[in-house]
Amino acid sequence: MIFAMERAVGTFKNKKKYLKLRENAFKSTMDGSIVSKAWLNEFYRLRGKIFTDYTIVKDVEKDMKPWNPQDYQPISIIQEIFGHDKKKQIFKEIDHGATDGDGEYNSPDKARELDNIESAFDTVAFNKKPHTFMLHNRGPKYESVALCGTFDEWLVQHEMKFDSYTNQWYITMHLKTGEEFLYKYVINGNDWVTNNEEGQKSDDSGIINNCISIY
């Protein structure tokens, strides 16, 4: 201890070294927010979790255009593979002279006919709309939440994701339009519950389920 005190006094007396020591000390300082985030990240790691810095999330959201699943409009499988303007060209190439020439394909009626051609995949995709199901997690966090319903005859439990920012479980499903669906939330693999914030309806057995119609 005496040696450390003598060294400190000696450094203080050497003004050149002392000023350099102060300069290096200022350069080595770190912002408190950086230190705090580093400790948070370590605490999350010890609990097997992933730390999310929501200040960065907010900054990213500002640079992104507003979007929700309901705004999505599917395109045909031909447009997906070849691009939007390729459909007419593809059908011209596979014609092999069966028609009277290019004039038929250049006509407005024929162009509209080709634009309306759909594959089996397109037929299914265009008749579906996305819908996001959400369930608040009130109280201790559930281990898991799944969505199960008449979308697939109650045979599949669709695992939901948890948003720690809003404290909600969520999942987006693409459902057929013009149909009504019954469903429930499966908490921790055992408890089948309904969400009081969504529509409800009894099935043929008198059991109350959540209910939604897609238009």
Buried (B, 14 or more C-beta within 10 A) or exposed (E): EEEEEEEEEEEEEEEEEBEEEEEEEEEEEEEEEEEEBEEEBEEEEEEEEEBEEEEEEEEEEEEEEEEEEEEEEBEBBBBEEEEEEEBBEEBBEEEEEEEEEEEEBEEEEBEEEBEEEBEEEBEEBBBBBBBEBBBEBEEEEBEEBBBBBBBEEEEEBBEBEBEEEEEBBBBBBBBEEEEEBBBBBBBEEEEEEBBEEBEEEEEEEEEEBBBBEBE
